[in-house]
Amino acid sequence: MNLFLEIPKLNRHFPFRCFTNQGDTLVYPHWHKEIEIIYVTKGTLQLGINDEPVQMRQGEIQFINGGEVHFFLASPDSERAVIQFDLQLFQEVLAWSGEDIALRDVFTQMAHSSLEWPEETASRMRKLIEDIFRENAERGPAWGYRLKARVFDMFALIVREVPSDPHAADPRISEDALNRSRDTLGKLERIFNYVESHYREPISLGEVADYMGFSPYYFTKLFKRNTGMTFIEFLNEYRLNKAKWLLLNEETSMAEVAESAGFGSVKTFHHLFKESTGVSPLRYRRTIFGNNTTRM
């Protein structure tokens, strides 16, 4: 299990952190005991939670419970705000107020996607998340008090206004179910690692299935069910992300970019790139650097 365990570096006096992530990087399957909030601030995000693929669009919010295995596919031109916190953050106030609220139950039984909330509730949650990030970035007078106040406002909003998920599982997470989920995500991690090591070479679905010890049929179903895309779609997207990096960071020709990113020909590279982005690789580079760039 340690293979997937992430231990966020949280302040022991205030076990909370927030940060932003660009979506062009693949994040391997992992889990942690802290609650995680994902708020898409730009583009479309592809992720997986346990055995379910999830697609999020700009403005959407997703809660991920402690112990849930999750990963992020490379989602070009996207950005997400991430908040992580430990449940002990709220324990002291609950003990002081005398309220009988089971923290784990609150986050297990809530509807985790903002698509299932009233729009007014989702709007208020977005505002709170944005306030949290602003206070954390600006760090004006008494910023710590204001940030902590916004976090507690967020918890109160969840308790009072976020609806329950009618299909929520028993709060006592089944260890067997969790182990099965981690086993599945472990298989995906091996696939991701294989692609990362061999994307410059010709890769067929059959070769990767054989590497995993699966039949092509089982491999195809496993990958599509857990990522929401076919393996070839994933491989092409991975290579396109590598090509974008090369276009913006290396003074290389289109032929060299295509070869370095693992495409069999410049023609294939050009076709897939334009299909994905709407522009040619050369125009993509010029859009960033201008028409006067000396890059080839």
C-alpha positions in Angstrom: 0.0 0.0 0.0 2.9 2.4 0.6 3.3 2.5 -3.2 0.3 4.8 -3.4 0.5 6.7 -0.1 1.1 10.4 -0.3 1.8 12.4 2.8 1.0 16.1 2.2 3.3 18.4 4.2 0.7 20.2 6.3 1.4 22.7 9.2 0.8 20.7 12.4 -0.9 23.8 13.9 -3.2 24.2 11.0 -3.3 21.0 8.9 -4.3 22.6 5.6 -2.7 23.6 2.3 -3.7 25.0 -1.1 -2.0 25.2 -4.4 -2.6 25.3 -8.2 -1.6 22.7 -10.8 -1.4 23.0 -14.5 -3.1 20.1 -16.3 -0.4 19.1 -18.7 1.3 16.7 -16.3 0.2 13.1 -15.6 -0.3 12.4 -11.9 0.0 8.8 -11.0 -2.5 6.9 -8.8 -2.1 7.8 -5.1 -4.1 8.3 -1.9 -3.9 10.1 1.4 -5.9 10.4 4.5 -6.6 14.1 4.0 -9.7 15.4 2.2 -8.9 16.9 -1.2 -11.0 19.6 -3.1 -10.5 20.1 -6.8 -11.8 23.3 -8.4 -11.3 23.6 -12.1 -10.3 27.2 -13.0 -9.5 26.7 -16.6 -10.3 24.1 -19.4 -11.4 20.5 -18.9 -9.8 18.1 -16.5 -9.7 14.3 -16.8 -9.2 12.3 -13.6 -10.1 9.0 -12.0 -11.4 8.3 -8.5 -11.2 4.7 -7.4 -12.6 2.8 -10.4 -14.5 5.7 -11.9 -13.4 8.1 -14.6 -14.4 11.7 -14.0 -14.4 14.6 -16.4 -14.6 18.1 -15.0 -15.1 21.5 -16.7 -14.2 25.0 -15.7 -16.1 26.1 -12.6 -16.8 22.6 -11.3 -15.8 21.4 -7.8 -15.1 17.8 -6.7 -14.4 16.5 -3.2 -12.2 13.4 -2.8 -12.4 11.6 0.5 -9.4 10.5 2.5 -8.4 6.9 1.4 -9.8 7.2 -2.1 -7.3 6.4 -4.8 -7.2 9.0 -7.5 -5.1 10.1 -10.5 -5.0 12.8 -13.1 -4.6 12.3 -16.8 -2.7 14.9 -18.7 -5.3 17.5 -19.6 -3.7 20.2 -21.8 -4.6 23.9 -21.3 -6.3 23.2 -18.0 -5.7 24.5 -14.5 -7.0 23.4 -11.1 -7.0 24.8 -7.6 -6.3 22.1 -5.0 -7.1 22.2 -1.3 -6.1 19.5 1.1 -6.9 19.4 4.9 -6.9 17.0 7.8 -10.3 16.4 9.6 -8.7 17.3 12.9 -8.9 20.9 11.7 -12.5 21.0 12.8 -12.3 18.7 15.8 -11.5 21.4 18.4 -14.5 23.6 17.5 -16.9 20.7 17.4 -15.7 19.6 20.9 -16.1 23.2 22.2 -19.5 23.8 20.6 -20.9 20.5 21.8 -22.3 19.6 18.4 -22.7 15.9 17.7 -21.3 15.8 14.1 -19.3 12.8 12.9 -16.7 14.5 10.6 -16.0 11.4 8.5 -19.7 10.9 7.9 -20.1 14.5 6.7 -17.6 14.1 3.9 -18.5 10.5 3.1 -22.3 11.1 2.8 -22.2 14.5 1.0 -22.7 14.8 -2.8 -19.1 15.1 -3.9 -19.6 16.9 -7.3 -20.9 20.5 -7.5 -23.0 19.3 -10.4 -25.3 17.7 -7.8 -25.6 20.9 -5.7 -28.0 23.8 -6.0 -26.3 26.5 -8.2 -26.4 29.0 -5.3 -24.5 26.6 -3.1 -22.0 25.9 -5.8 -21.5 29.6 -6.4 -20.9 30.3 -2.7 -18.4 27.4 -2.5 -16.5 28.8 -5.5 -16.4 32.2 -3.8 -15.0 30.7 -0.6 -12.3 28.7 -2.5 -11.3 31.8 -4.4 -11.2 33.8 -1.1 -9.0 31.1 0.5 -6.5 31.3 -2.4 -6.5 35.1 -2.4 -5.8 35.3 1.3 -3.1 32.7 1.0 -1.4 34.5 -1.8 -1.7 38.1 -0.6 -1.0 37.4 3.1 -2.2 40.8 4.3 -2.7 41.8 7.9 -4.3 39.0 9.9 -4.4 36.8 6.8 -4.2 33.6 8.8 -7.3 34.5 10.7 -9.2 35.3 7.6 -8.1 32.2 5.8 -9.0 30.0 8.7 -12.4 31.7 8.9 -13.1 31.0 5.2 -12.2 27.3 5.8 -14.7 27.1 8.6 -17.3 28.9 6.5 -16.8 26.2 3.9 -17.4 23.4 6.4 -20.6 25.1 7.6 -21.8 25.4 4.0 -21.2 21.7 3.5 -23.2 20.8 6.7 -26.0 23.2 6.0 -26.5 23.3 2.3 -24.6 20.6 0.3 -27.1 17.8 -0.3 -26.4 14.2 0.7 -25.5 11.6 -1.9 -28.4 9.1 -2.0 -26.0 6.5 -3.2 -23.3 7.1 -0.6 -21.6 4.1 0.7 -21.4 3.2 4.4 -19.0 5.6 6.1 -17.1 2.6 7.3 -15.0 2.1 4.2 -14.6 -1.6 3.3 -11.0 -2.5 3.4 -11.5 -5.2 0.8 -13.1 -2.7 -1.6 -10.3 -0.3 -1.0 -7.7 -2.9 -1.6 -9.4 -3.9 -4.9 -9.4 -0.3 -6.0 -5.8 0.1 -5.2 -5.0 -3.1 -7.1 -6.7 -1.7 -10.2 -4.9 1.7 -9.9 -1.7 -0.2 -9.4 -2.2 -1.8 -12.8 -2.8 1.6 -14.3 0.4 3.0 -12.8 2.4 0.2 -14.4 0.8 1.1 -17.8 1.6 4.8 -17.3 5.2 4.0 -16.4 5.5 1.8 -19.5 4.2 4.6 -21.7 6.6 7.1 -20.1 9.5 4.9 -20.7 8.6 3.8 -24.3 6.5 6.6 -25.9 9.3 7.5 -28.4 9.1 3.9 -29.7 6.3 2.3 -31.7 3.8 1.0 -29.2 0.8 -1.2 -29.9 -2.1 -2.1 -27.7 -1.2 -5.7 -28.0 2.4 -5.1 -26.8 1.3 -3.3 -23.7 -1.4 -5.9 -23.0 1.3 -8.6 -23.3 3.6 -6.6 -21.0 0.8 -6.5 -18.4 0.0 -10.2 -18.8 -3.5 -9.4 -20.1 -5.5 -10.3 -23.1 -6.0 -7.4 -25.5 -9.8 -7.6 -24.7 -9.3 -7.4 -20.9 -6.7 -4.7 -21.2 -9.0 -2.6 -23.5 -11.9 -2.9 -21.0 -9.7 -2.2 -18.0 -8.2 0.9 -19.5 -11.4 2.5 -20.9 -13.4 1.8 -17.8 -10.9 3.5 -15.5 -9.7 6.4 -17.6 -12.7 7.2 -19.8 -10.6 6.9 -23.0 -9.1 4.2 -25.2 -5.4 3.4 -24.8 -4.6 4.8 -28.2 -6.3 8.1 -27.4 -4.3 8.3 -24.2 -1.0 7.5 -26.0 -1.7 10.1 -28.7 -2.5 12.7 -26.1 0.6 11.9 -24.1 2.8 12.2 -27.2 1.0 15.5 -28.1 1.8 16.9 -24.7 5.5 16.0 -25.2 5.4 17.6 -28.6 4.0 20.8 -27.2 6.8 21.0 -24.7 9.3 20.6 -27.4 7.7 23.2 -29.6 7.9 25.7 -26.8 11.3 24.8 -25.3 13.5 23.4 -28.1 14.8 25.0 -31.3 14.0 21.9 -33.4 12.4 21.3 -36.8 8.9 19.7 -37.1 10.5 16.5 -38.2 12.6 16.3 -35.1 9.7 17.2 -32.8 7.6 14.5 -34.4 10.3 11.9 -34.0 11.2 12.9 -30.4 7.5 12.7 -29.4 7.1 9.2 -30.8 5.1 9.9 -33.9 5.8 7.6 -36.9 5.7 10.5 -39.4 5.5 14.2 -39.7 2.2 13.8 -41.6 0.6 11.8 -38.7 2.0 14.3 -36.1 0.6 17.3 -38.1 -2.8 15.7 -38.5 -3.2 14.6 -34.9 -1.9 18.0 -33.6 -4.3 20.0 -35.7 -7.2 17.7 -34.8 -6.4 18.2 -31.1 -5.6 21.9 -31.0 -7.3 23.4 -34.1 -4.0 24.8 -35.3 -0.9 23.4 -37.0 2.3 22.8 -34.9 4.0 25.7 -36.5 1.2 28.1 -35.9 1.0 26.9 -32.3 4.7 27.8 -31.8 4.2 31.1 -33.5 1.2 31.9 -31.4 3.4 31.7 -28.3 6.5 33.4 -29.7 5.2 35.6 -32.4 5.8 35.5 -36.2 9.3 36.9 -35.8 10.7 33.9 -33.9 13.9 32.5 -35.2 12.9 29.0 -34.2 12.8 26.5 -37.0 
